[in-house]
Amino acid sequence: MSLTFVTGGARSGKSAYALRLALAADLPVAMIATAEARDAEMRERIEAHRRERPATWRTVEEPLDLAGALRGLAEGEYAVVDCLSLWTSNLLEHQSAATIERLAAEAAALAAAHEGGCVAVSSEVGLGIVPDNALARSYRDVLGRVNSIWAEAADEALLAVSGRVLRLERV
């Protein structure tokens, strides 16, 4: 199979497109969820995502050890990683930018090599203004590098905008 990377802004259709790819794979699916329910609003977002996917899909909740979650996939399982932007945010609390990039490269290589196929979702946050604080700038920069690492490892990279996807060419 292959690795597909889907990026885009908030509510752009990234996750919906990833779900369609997983359904079309006609394989058992493992949803690797990186979000943590740290407040009521996030709990509701997580529940809404759960309601959108089939109950038969296996859910792996892993906010930090993405490589470990990918290693735990069954051979014929299609993986949905949703999402790299939250995973990066989670790691930024504990790891340096260089370590996050190394972990991203390791996880992307595992996803690309997984026999069952994989789609990974991540937000694109670098298209707006330069943030006014150091943490936000650091997050934007690290996530940009994480996204580039995953896009490079992917067979196909897509940009979701307004519920549509555009194929991205290699630079």
Secondary structure as GFF3:
##gff-version 3
##sequence-region A 1 171
A	DSSP	beta_strand	3	8	.	.	.	ID=ss1
A	DSSP	alpha_helix	14	25	.	.	.	ID=ss2
A	DSSP	beta_strand	29	33	.	.	.	ID=ss3
A	DSSP	alpha_helix	40	52	.	.	.	ID=ss4
A	DSSP	beta_strand	58	61	.	.	.	ID=ss5
A	DSSP	alpha_helix	66	71	.	.	.	ID=ss6
A	DSSP	beta_strand	78	82	.	.	.	ID=ss7
A	DSSP	alpha_helix	84	92	.	.	.	ID=ss8
A	DSSP	alpha_helix	97	113	.	.	.	ID=ss9
A	DSSP	beta_strand	118	123	.	.	.	ID=ss10
A	DSSP	alpha_helix	134	153	.	.	.	ID=ss11
A	DSSP	beta_strand	156	161	.	.	.	ID=ss12
A	DSSP	beta_strand	164	168	.	.	.	ID=ss13
###
